[in-house]
């Protein structure tokens, strides 16, 4: 990556709380540069209380062309999009925003695509199989939709927020009748066990699922990138499970994100 900062450099933020764990700014910047853009991706540590202020400042900063959104702002960020894709609207969240040439801020959500592309690259195809997803937030909603859209026969969803879990199960049931239900932390009997929560990022976090009930024929995937191999994946690998760490998800969707950062002029 060779970035020469000038007064014409375009800025893209990646915003989250915390933000120190993200590894994507160098890789996203490198892809932008490879595509001929004079651009830089900058991490921004913004609290939930300050998100509205940050978004207003980004709109007012004319050399900011886009924002990548991470935990915990994906749900709130959707309200800051002037337009959003159907995929983002279904998930109720956005993870990438772009200011078009017309000044309109458009949002999309590539989490589900990236997560499932990463899993497929590791050799697991969810079509015709069953799954348990933990987490019904911004990323989880997008991943849930993608799991079913790619042909899973049944998806169970678990979230500690009962109301949020019930909402996503109800909405998905309208699109995929008979193929989605409420789950819990017991991963028994499913082919894919997928974590879409930040559990495991902080020392002492509880595990997303009861790993004592995993079996070696299950595929276990996580969203978190720090630590590189989450405690859940450590336990799964010890039992012989095939796994995908969070880096697999991001590597798979990095090109998708840059596509949106550079070219999202319509939704």
C-alpha positions as CSV (number, residue, x, y, z in Angstrom):
1,X,0.0,0.0,0.0
2,X,1.4,3.4,-1.0
3,X,-0.8,6.3,-0.1
4,X,0.4,9.9,-0.8
5,X,-1.7,12.3,1.3
6,X,-2.6,15.4,-0.5
7,X,-5.3,18.0,-0.3
8,X,-7.3,15.9,-2.8
9,X,-7.2,12.7,-0.7
10,X,-10.7,11.4,-0.1
11,X,-11.6,10.1,3.3
12,X,-13.6,7.1,4.4
13,X,-14.2,6.5,8.1
14,X,-14.7,3.2,9.9
15,X,-16.7,4.0,13.0
16,X,-17.3,1.9,16.1
17,X,-17.1,1.6,19.9
18,X,-14.6,0.2,20.6
19,X,-12.5,0.6,17.4
20,X,-9.0,-0.5,18.5
21,X,-9.8,-4.2,17.5
22,X,-10.5,-3.5,13.8
23,X,-7.8,-4.6,11.4
24,X,-9.6,-3.4,8.2
25,X,-8.3,0.2,7.6
26,X,-5.0,-0.9,6.0
27,X,-6.6,-3.6,3.8
28,X,-9.5,-1.4,2.7
29,X,-7.1,1.4,2.0
30,X,-4.9,-0.9,-0.1
31,X,-7.8,-2.1,-2.2
32,X,-8.9,1.5,-2.8
33,X,-5.3,2.4,-3.9
34,X,-5.1,-0.7,-6.1
35,X,-8.3,0.6,-7.9
36,X,-6.7,3.9,-8.5
37,X,-8.3,5.9,-5.8
38,X,-6.5,8.7,-3.8
39,X,-8.2,7.6,-0.6
40,X,-7.6,6.6,3.0
41,X,-9.7,4.6,5.5
42,X,-9.5,6.2,9.0
43,X,-10.7,4.5,12.2
44,X,-13.1,6.6,14.3
45,X,-13.9,5.8,18.0
46,X,-17.3,7.2,18.5
47,X,-19.7,6.5,21.4
48,X,-23.4,5.8,21.0
49,X,-24.2,9.1,22.6
50,X,-22.0,11.0,20.0
51,X,-23.0,9.1,16.9
52,X,-25.5,11.7,15.6
53,X,-22.9,14.4,16.1
54,X,-20.3,12.4,14.2
55,X,-22.7,11.7,11.3
56,X,-23.6,15.4,11.0
57,X,-19.9,16.2,11.0
58,X,-19.2,13.6,8.3
59,X,-21.9,15.2,6.1
60,X,-20.4,18.6,6.6
61,X,-16.9,17.4,5.7
62,X,-16.9,17.6,1.9
63,X,-13.9,15.3,1.4
64,X,-15.6,12.4,3.3
65,X,-17.0,10.1,0.7
66,X,-18.1,7.2,2.8
67,X,-18.4,5.4,6.1
68,X,-17.9,1.8,7.1
69,X,-20.0,1.0,10.2
70,X,-19.2,-1.5,12.9
71,X,-20.4,-2.5,16.4
72,X,-22.5,-1.1,17.9
73,X,-23.7,1.5,15.4
74,X,-25.1,-0.6,12.5
75,X,-28.7,-0.3,13.6
76,X,-28.5,3.4,14.3
77,X,-26.6,4.2,11.2
78,X,-29.5,3.2,8.9
79,X,-31.4,6.3,10.1
80,X,-28.6,8.5,8.7
81,X,-29.0,7.1,5.2
82,X,-31.1,9.1,2.7
83,X,-31.6,5.9,0.8
84,X,-30.9,2.2,1.6
85,X,-31.0,-1.1,-0.2
86,X,-33.8,-3.6,0.4
87,X,-31.2,-5.9,2.0
88,X,-30.2,-3.1,4.5
89,X,-33.8,-2.2,5.2
90,X,-34.7,-5.9,6.0
91,X,-31.7,-6.2,8.3
92,X,-32.7,-2.8,9.9
93,X,-29.0,-1.8,9.7
94,X,-26.2,-0.7,7.5
95,X,-22.5,-1.4,7.5
96,X,-21.4,0.8,4.6
97,X,-22.5,4.3,3.5
98,X,-21.5,6.4,0.5
99,X,-22.1,10.0,-0.4
100,X,-23.1,9.9,-4.1
101,X,-22.1,12.6,-6.7
102,X,-25.6,13.9,-6.1
103,X,-24.9,14.4,-2.4
104,X,-27.3,11.6,-1.4
105,X,-26.0,9.3,1.3
106,X,-26.9,5.7,0.4
107,X,-26.5,2.6,2.7
108,X,-26.2,-1.1,2.2
109,X,-25.4,-4.1,4.4
110,X,-22.8,-6.6,3.2
111,X,-22.5,-8.6,6.4
112,X,-24.6,-11.5,5.4
113,X,-22.9,-11.8,2.0
114,X,-19.5,-11.6,3.5
115,X,-20.2,-14.0,6.4
116,X,-21.6,-16.7,4.1
117,X,-19.0,-16.2,1.4
118,X,-16.3,-16.6,4.0
119,X,-17.9,-19.8,5.2
120,X,-18.2,-21.1,1.7
121,X,-14.5,-20.4,1.1
122,X,-13.8,-22.6,4.1
123,X,-15.6,-25.5,2.4
124,X,-19.1,-25.4,4.0
125,X,-22.3,-24.9,1.9
126,X,-25.4,-24.1,4.0
127,X,-27.8,-25.2,1.2
128,X,-29.9,-28.1,2.4
129,X,-28.6,-27.8,6.0
130,X,-29.7,-26.5,9.4
131,X,-28.2,-23.7,11.4
132,X,-28.2,-21.9,14.7
133,X,-27.4,-18.2,14.7
134,X,-26.6,-16.4,17.9
135,X,-27.2,-12.6,17.7
136,X,-30.1,-10.8,16.1
137,X,-28.5,-7.3,15.9
138,X,-27.4,-5.5,12.8
139,X,-25.0,-8.1,11.5
140,X,-27.1,-11.0,12.8
141,X,-30.2,-9.9,11.0
142,X,-28.2,-9.7,7.7
143,X,-26.6,-13.0,8.3
144,X,-29.9,-14.7,9.2
145,X,-31.5,-13.5,5.9
146,X,-28.5,-14.7,3.9
147,X,-28.5,-18.1,5.5
148,X,-32.1,-18.7,4.5
149,X,-31.7,-17.1,1.1
150,X,-28.8,-19.5,0.4
151,X,-31.1,-22.5,1.0
152,X,-30.8,-23.6,4.6
153,X,-33.7,-25.9,5.4
154,X,-34.1,-24.4,8.9
155,X,-32.6,-21.6,11.0
156,X,-32.8,-21.2,14.8
157,X,-32.1,-17.8,16.2
158,X,-30.9,-17.0,19.7
159,X,-30.5,-13.6,21.3
160,X,-30.5,-12.5,24.9
161,X,-32.9,-9.7,23.9
162,X,-36.1,-11.6,23.6
163,X,-38.0,-8.8,21.9
164,X,-35.3,-8.3,19.2
165,X,-35.2,-12.1,18.6
166,X,-38.9,-12.4,18.3
167,X,-39.0,-9.5,15.8
168,X,-36.4,-11.0,13.4
169,X,-38.0,-14.5,13.7
170,X,-41.4,-13.0,12.8
171,X,-40.1,-10.9,9.9
172,X,-38.0,-13.8,8.5
173,X,-41.1,-16.2,8.8
174,X,-42.9,-13.9,6.4
175,X,-40.2,-14.4,3.8
176,X,-39.3,-17.9,4.6
177,X,-42.3,-19.6,6.1
178,X,-41.7,-22.7,8.2
179,X,-37.9,-22.4,8.0
180,X,-37.1,-20.2,11.0
181,X,-37.7,-20.5,14.8
182,X,-36.5,-19.4,18.2
183,X,-33.4,-21.1,19.4
184,X,-31.2,-21.1,22.5
185,X,-27.6,-21.6,23.4
186,X,-27.7,-25.3,22.8
187,X,-26.1,-26.1,19.4
188,X,-27.1,-29.7,19.4
189,X,-28.4,-31.1,16.1
190,X,-27.6,-28.3,13.7
191,X,-25.0,-28.3,10.9
192,X,-23.9,-24.7,11.2
193,X,-23.3,-22.8,14.5
194,X,-22.8,-19.1,13.8
195,X,-22.0,-16.3,16.2
196,X,-22.9,-12.8,15.3
197,X,-22.4,-11.2,18.7
198,X,-19.3,-9.5,20.1
199,X,-19.0,-12.1,22.8
200,X,-15.4,-13.2,23.1
201,X,-13.8,-9.9,22.4
202,X,-13.4,-9.1,26.1
203,X,-11.7,-11.3,28.6
204,X,-14.3,-13.0,30.8
205,X,-17.1,-12.9,28.2
206,X,-19.5,-15.8,28.3
207,X,-19.4,-18.2,25.3
208,X,-22.2,-17.6,22.7
209,X,-23.2,-21.3,22.8
210,X,-22.7,-24.3,25.1
211,X,-19.6,-25.6,23.5
212,X,-19.7,-28.9,25.5
213,X,-22.6,-29.9,23.2
214,X,-20.7,-29.3,19.9
215,X,-19.8,-32.3,17.8
216,X,-17.0,-32.7,15.3
217,X,-19.3,-32.8,12.3
218,X,-20.5,-29.2,12.9
219,X,-19.1,-26.1,11.2
220,X,-18.6,-23.2,13.7
221,X,-18.2,-19.6,12.5
222,X,-17.6,-16.3,14.3
223,X,-17.7,-12.6,13.5
224,X,-15.1,-11.3,15.9
225,X,-11.5,-10.6,14.7
226,X,-9.8,-10.0,18.1
227,X,-8.7,-12.3,19.4
228,X,-8.0,-13.9,16.0
229,X,-9.3,-17.2,17.2
230,X,-12.2,-16.6,19.6
231,X,-12.7,-18.7,22.7
232,X,-15.7,-20.3,21.1
233,X,-13.6,-21.4,18.1
234,X,-10.8,-22.6,20.4
235,X,-13.3,-24.9,22.0
236,X,-14.8,-26.0,18.7
237,X,-11.4,-26.8,17.1
238,X,-10.5,-28.9,20.2
239,X,-13.5,-31.0,19.4
240,X,-12.6,-31.4,15.7
241,X,-15.0,-28.9,14.2
242,X,-14.2,-27.0,11.0
243,X,-14.3,-23.3,11.7
244,X,-14.3,-19.8,10.2
245,X,-12.8,-16.9,12.3
246,X,-14.0,-13.3,11.9
247,X,-11.1,-12.5,9.6
248,X,-12.6,-15.0,7.1
249,X,-15.8,-12.9,7.0
250,X,-14.0,-9.6,6.5
251,X,-11.6,-10.9,3.9
252,X,-14.6,-12.2,1.9
253,X,-16.5,-8.9,2.1
254,X,-13.6,-6.5,1.7
255,X,-14.0,-6.3,-2.0
256,X,-17.8,-6.0,-1.6
257,X,-17.3,-3.0,0.8
258,X,-14.9,-1.2,-1.6
259,X,-17.4,-1.8,-4.4
260,X,-20.0,0.0,-2.4
261,X,-17.6,2.7,-1.1
262,X,-16.7,3.6,-4.7
263,X,-19.7,3.0,-6.8
264,X,-23.0,3.0,-4.8
265,X,-24.8,5.7,-6.7
266,X,-28.2,4.0,-6.7
267,X,-29.9,1.4,-4.4
